[in-house]
Amino acid sequence: MGARYVAVNVHYPGIVHHTVKDHNALTPEQRYALVKVNVDALKPLQVGIAVCNRHGGIQAWEFNLCDFRRHSDPHDANSLAYLAGRGLDVDTLAKQGVDARRLGAILLGYSGLIGHWRGLSWVTYAGAHHVAYLIKVVTGGRPLPNDVGTLPRRPVQ
């Protein structure tokens, strides 16, 4: 395919851990800790990936994940209401979605995107959360590293 740009969008069930400090006053380490505690606690709902090649050809996929359960998993009710208002039915995802670990294995092992970073530019809407959830998916749901400095600079294997 000759991918040049990869855009990632992840829908997730909100933010359940907050800080009393203004977000702009947080250090990078504090921001990462806040992202980590939320990503570790929550399950992604949907992963969207779009790829653009050197010739402008675009391919896009949206994966609905089946792992989230509204009645037992932590979430922000306002976030779920927002997503529902845009057509995302989390209860249907639980019945018809794909397992996040299976998707992670496919992305890591077969897609050619993860593990082939040279020459790729990654684009996200809300960078830290989207990248963190993508890392969570491709690592089989493992917790994120404790320190932002230990995040992989190369593909996770």
Disulfide bonds with the S-S distance in Angstrom:
none
